[in-house]
Amino acid sequence: MWQWSSTGANLWEVCTAFADAGARAEVADAREHNPRHVLREFLTTLPLLVGAFAACLDEAKPPDGGRVSSAGSRKVNSRARPQAGQGPL
């Protein structure tokens, strides 16, 4: 997902872009054309990635710079290990 993170403002938009690209490229597994499947597969592996410090979660920032609501989206970004004193989330 990190490679695709620039294609959307939040995780759902990234999953949609990934699924659309798979459909255009005629990926054999038709499930990969469904953004819900892409999201489900990603979320299945997310705890392992976060636990190994291979990924961290960044809060998505709205375009106007305001706060994200309590139901706001999250954007995943796999970066280097968090700095001392910061957790992976």
N, C-alpha and C positions, 0 to 999 in steps of 0.2 A: 504494500500500500504506500510505503514511503515514496517510491518512485513515481507514483501517480498522485501524490498529495497536492501537486500544483494544479491539478485538473478540477478541483472543487474547493469550496469554502468549508466543507465539513465531510465527515466520513461517508454519509449517505451519497453525496454528490460524487465522491471519488469512486465508490462502489458502482454507481450508475455509469460513470464514464468507463470504468474497467469492463463492465458487462457489455456496454455498447461496442467497445473496441473488439471484444471477443466475438460478438455477433458479426461485425463487419469483416473480421478476419476469418470467419467461418470455423471457429474453434470447434472441434469434433464433439466435445461434451456440451450439449445444449444447455445444461444447468449453468454453465459459466456465462451464459447470456442473460441470466436473471440476477439483478442486483441484490435481491434478498438472499440468494444462494451465496453470492460472493461475500456479502456481509456476514452471513452465518459461518462460513468457512474461516473468515478472518477472525471473528470473535472466538471461535473454538481454539485457535492457536494463540490468541493474545495473552492469556495468563502465562504461558510458557515463555513468550518473548519478553514480557515485562519482568518476570522473575529472573531471567538470565541477563537483564539489563541490555537486551538486544533491541528494545523498543521502549518508548515512554509516551505518555499522553500529554498533548498540549491542548489547552482550552482554545476553541475556535473563537476568533475575535470578529464581531460583526463589522461590516464595512464602515459604519458610522463611528466606530471606536467606542460604542456604548457597552454596557454589560450584557453578557449572555444571560438569558432568563434561566430559571431553575430547570426548565425543560430543554435548555440549549444543547447544541451539538458539540461534539468533541472531535478533534482532528488528531489523527495518529501520526507521529513523526518518530522515526527511529534515528536517534542521535547518539552521540557519545554518552558514556556513563554520567549520571547526574553528579553534580559537584557535592563535596562533603556537606552533610547536614540536610541535603535534599533527598527526599524519597523518589522512587521511580514514577510516582503519580502526582 
